[in-house]
Amino acid sequence: MTAAHAVPTTKRRRWRAFFADRNGATAVEFALIGPAFIALLLAIIQTFLVFFAQQLLEQVVNQSSRAILTGQAQAASMTKAQFATAVCSNVVILFDCSKLMIDVQVAGSWSSANTGSPALTFDGSGNVTNVWQFNPGNQGDIVVVRVMYQWPVFLGPLGFNLANQSNGSRLIMSSTAFMNEAFVNS
């Protein structure tokens, strides 16, 4: 082998060694992929928490509304505060009971039953100013129970945002409509 051939071979070996060297490659790959992975992970966790809270609220409304459906709330002359306490006793985790908004109304007919999400109004401090009703009705009445909660959300990486309220929170709501059973008024 001549000296002229030795130089290109040495350069080729150096280039091969450079490309074969994997020291630091993992760190570079993580720096490229890591932020997107973490953003995706945060978005998944936040979405899971919102859906889990929504499902828990659905369960709470179904359990609590049973007292109105069967006439237990009417027989006990339950007040709005007492019904709110009953709702809160079914909330195991995740909710601040003082921030639950409870609306119980009698509807004249099934077609006029309002189970939709209300338009919330806020004061200067960001507190909800809506006035909620509590009318459990009598036997045979169509009753709509709506329980709402402003779930705090954070703006995730890459602009992922679950907020649907002007104050940056997400209104989660559960509603149920039913016709009160026949019961004996006290």
C-alpha positions as CSV (number, residue, x, y, z in Angstrom):
1,M,0.0,0.0,0.0
2,T,1.4,3.4,-1.0
3,A,1.3,6.6,1.0
4,A,-1.1,8.1,-1.5
5,H,-3.7,5.4,-0.8
6,A,-3.2,5.5,3.0
7,V,-4.6,9.1,3.4
8,P,-8.0,8.5,1.8
9,T,-8.4,5.2,3.7
10,T,-7.7,7.0,7.0
11,K,-10.2,9.8,6.1
12,R,-12.8,7.2,5.3
13,R,-12.2,5.4,8.6
14,R,-12.6,8.7,10.4
15,W,-15.8,9.4,8.7
16,R,-17.1,5.9,9.3
17,A,-16.0,6.2,13.0
18,F,-17.8,9.5,13.2
19,F,-21.0,8.2,11.8
20,A,-20.8,4.9,13.8
21,D,-20.2,6.8,17.1
22,R,-23.5,6.8,19.0
23,N,-22.4,8.8,22.1
24,G,-24.9,11.6,22.6
25,A,-27.3,10.4,19.9
26,T,-30.0,9.5,22.5
27,A,-29.7,13.0,24.0
28,V,-30.1,14.6,20.6
29,E,-33.0,12.4,19.7
30,F,-34.8,13.1,23.0
31,A,-34.2,16.9,22.5
32,L,-36.0,16.6,19.2
33,I,-38.8,14.3,20.2
34,G,-39.1,15.0,24.0
35,P,-41.1,18.3,23.9
36,A,-43.7,16.9,21.5
37,F,-44.0,13.7,23.6
38,I,-44.4,15.7,26.8
39,A,-47.0,18.0,25.2
40,L,-49.0,15.0,24.0
41,L,-48.7,13.4,27.5
42,L,-50.0,16.5,29.2
43,A,-52.9,16.8,26.7
44,I,-53.9,13.2,27.3
45,I,-53.8,13.6,31.1
46,Q,-55.9,16.8,31.0
47,T,-58.4,15.3,28.6
48,F,-58.7,12.2,30.8
49,L,-59.3,14.3,33.9
50,V,-62.1,16.3,32.2
51,F,-63.9,13.2,30.9
52,F,-63.5,11.5,34.3
53,A,-64.9,14.5,36.1
54,Q,-67.8,14.6,33.6
55,Q,-68.6,11.0,34.1
56,L,-68.4,11.3,37.9
57,L,-70.8,14.3,37.7
58,E,-73.2,12.2,35.6
59,Q,-73.2,9.5,38.3
60,V,-73.7,12.1,41.1
61,V,-76.7,13.7,39.4
62,N,-78.4,10.4,38.7
63,Q,-78.0,9.3,42.4
64,S,-79.0,12.6,43.9
65,S,-82.0,13.1,41.6
66,R,-83.5,9.9,42.8
67,A,-84.6,11.7,46.0
68,I,-86.7,14.1,43.9
69,L,-88.0,11.4,41.6
70,T,-89.3,9.2,44.4
71,G,-90.7,12.1,46.4
72,Q,-88.3,11.8,49.3
73,A,-87.1,15.4,48.8
74,Q,-90.6,16.7,48.7
75,A,-91.7,14.7,51.8
76,A,-88.7,16.0,53.8
77,S,-89.4,19.6,52.5
78,M,-85.8,19.6,51.3
79,T,-84.3,23.1,50.7
80,K,-81.8,24.0,48.0
81,A,-79.0,23.9,50.6
82,Q,-80.1,20.4,51.8
83,F,-80.2,19.1,48.2
84,A,-76.8,20.6,47.6
85,T,-75.5,18.8,50.7
86,A,-77.1,15.5,49.3
87,V,-75.3,16.1,46.0
88,C,-72.0,16.8,47.7
89,S,-72.3,13.6,49.8
90,N,-72.2,11.7,46.5
91,V,-69.2,13.6,45.3
92,V,-66.2,11.5,46.4
93,I,-63.3,13.4,44.9
94,L,-62.3,16.0,42.4
95,F,-65.0,18.7,43.1
96,D,-65.1,21.7,45.5
97,C,-68.7,21.4,46.7
98,S,-69.0,25.1,47.2
99,K,-68.5,25.6,43.5
100,L,-71.2,23.3,42.3
101,M,-74.2,25.0,40.6
102,I,-77.5,23.2,41.0
103,D,-80.6,24.1,39.1
104,V,-83.9,22.1,39.6
105,Q,-86.9,23.2,37.5
106,V,-90.3,21.9,36.6
107,A,-91.1,21.8,32.9
108,G,-94.6,22.2,31.5
109,S,-93.9,19.5,28.9
110,W,-91.2,17.2,27.6
111,S,-90.6,19.5,24.6
112,S,-90.1,22.5,26.9
113,A,-87.7,20.8,29.3
114,N,-84.4,22.7,29.2
115,T,-81.5,20.3,29.6
116,G,-79.0,22.5,27.7
117,S,-76.0,24.3,29.0
118,P,-76.8,27.7,30.3
119,A,-75.0,30.9,29.4
120,L,-73.0,31.8,32.4
121,T,-72.6,35.5,33.5
122,F,-69.7,36.6,35.5
123,D,-69.0,39.6,37.8
124,G,-65.8,41.6,37.8
125,S,-64.1,39.0,40.0
126,G,-65.0,36.1,37.7
127,N,-67.7,34.7,39.9
128,V,-70.9,33.3,38.4
129,T,-73.8,35.6,38.9
130,N,-76.6,33.4,37.5
131,V,-79.5,32.7,39.8
132,W,-80.5,29.0,40.1
133,Q,-83.9,27.6,40.9
134,F,-84.9,24.8,43.2
135,N,-88.4,23.5,42.4
136,P,-88.6,19.7,42.9
137,G,-92.3,19.7,41.8
138,N,-95.1,17.4,42.7
139,Q,-96.1,13.9,41.6
140,G,-96.4,13.6,37.9
141,D,-94.4,16.8,37.2
142,I,-91.6,16.8,34.7
143,V,-88.5,17.9,36.5
144,V,-85.1,18.9,35.1
145,V,-82.1,18.7,37.3
146,R,-78.9,20.3,36.1
147,V,-75.6,20.3,38.0
148,M,-72.8,22.4,36.7
149,Y,-69.1,22.9,37.6
150,Q,-66.4,25.1,36.3
151,W,-63.5,22.8,35.8
152,P,-60.1,24.5,35.8
153,V,-58.0,23.8,32.7
154,F,-54.6,25.0,31.8
155,L,-53.4,26.0,28.4
156,G,-51.3,23.1,27.2
157,P,-48.3,23.1,25.1
158,L,-48.8,23.7,21.4
159,G,-52.1,25.6,22.1
160,F,-54.1,22.6,23.4
161,N,-57.0,24.1,25.3
162,L,-60.2,22.5,26.6
163,A,-61.7,25.8,28.0
164,N,-65.2,26.6,26.8
165,Q,-65.8,29.6,29.1
166,S,-64.7,33.2,28.9
167,N,-62.8,32.9,32.2
168,G,-60.6,30.1,30.9
169,S,-62.4,27.2,32.6
170,R,-64.5,24.4,31.2
171,L,-68.1,24.1,32.1
172,I,-68.9,20.5,32.8
173,M,-72.6,19.7,33.2
174,S,-74.9,16.8,33.8
175,S,-78.6,17.0,33.4
176,T,-81.4,14.6,33.8
177,A,-85.1,15.0,33.1
178,F,-87.8,12.7,34.6
179,M,-91.4,12.6,35.6
180,N,-91.9,12.4,39.3
181,E,-93.4,9.1,40.5
182,A,-96.6,9.0,42.4
183,F,-95.9,9.7,46.0
184,V,-97.8,10.8,49.0
185,N,-97.3,14.5,49.9
186,S,-96.8,15.1,53.6
